Structure formats: structure tokens, C-alpha cells
């Protein structure tokens, strides 16, 4: 029921949610105990899809801090409808920018800054970005920003430069093609910024 000014009455139930430009999905994958002979990705689980700022903060505060993740866990935030797999049609011709961290607090900060940049559409090339992966490991953690069009060097360089600025990294970061990674685990990156 509207009040005299034509507005809805204010109350706990009428808070307006802040919609994001698109839906995003959190995924979890525990790499520590793969079943014998199991294909990669069989432990990958969709956790939650959201499309408001409020849902994001609730999820982040409760669950999604890398420093709280178990060792050998991968957490992913990808656009809704894209699975964090090389085989997904949106990722098949793509690649990833990667950065490592030996400090959990640093990983938490880079992860949060990346998540906010993604859901806040801070990249000019946001249509080419699929999502981000935080990989928690014993010795060195890693963040990887996945994109769609690996062969477009100018586009990837622009994304890489922007991401370095967002996560406040001065060291060189590297871009690798998913195709190269599929064929050879020791392959070097194609682009660097």
C-alpha cells in the first residue's frame, strides 16, 4: 500500500535490492581427494547463483574468503551459464591471466578486489571475461582470470593491464591459452604484462 507521497511504506520488508548487470555463480572444487581414475571436474560443484549486491556480500562474508578455504580447494566465480571448465563453449577458445601469492591475506585482498571488479563491471572488456578461480595450495596460492578469446592479443593485454591495476600487483603476470595447457602442462605463457 502506498503512502501519501505515492511511495511504498518504509519497513524491513521493503528494502530495495541492488541488482547487478548480470548473474554470477560460485563454484567449489576440492582437488585433495580425487577418486581413483576420476576425470577432472567430477568434484566440481555449483554452490550459489546471485544477482544482487546484498546476496554477494552475504555469501562473501559467510563463506568465500580464500584464507578460510581448505588446502587444495578451488573456488570459482563465473558468469551464470558458464562452467569453469576448458570444455565449456564460452571458455574453449580462451585462456587465463594468472598471479600467485605466498600470503593468505594478500590472496584474500586480490580475490575480493577481483570479485568486486567483476560484479561491478569495471572491465571495459567485461564481455570477454568468463570468471575467476582462487586455488588454495600448501606452498603458493593462485588466482586465474579466465577469458573467452585467447588469440585477441590486444584485448587480452588490455584485460591483463586492468586486472594488475585492480589487484595492485607490480610483478609480471602471464596469460596462457587453455589449448596450450591441455596439451602440455609445462607450457610457458603467451602474453605478459
FENSULGI-V715591 format. One record per helix or strand of 3 or more residues. SS is the DSSP state (alpha for helix, beta for strand). FROM is the first residue (numbers start at 1). TO is the last residue. Records with the same first field share a line. If there is no record, write none. Layout:
SS = FROM-TO  FROM-TO
This chain:
alpha = 12-14  53-62  66-68  104-119  126-128  153-167  178-183
beta = 19-30  45-52  73-79  95-101  129-136  141-147  174-177
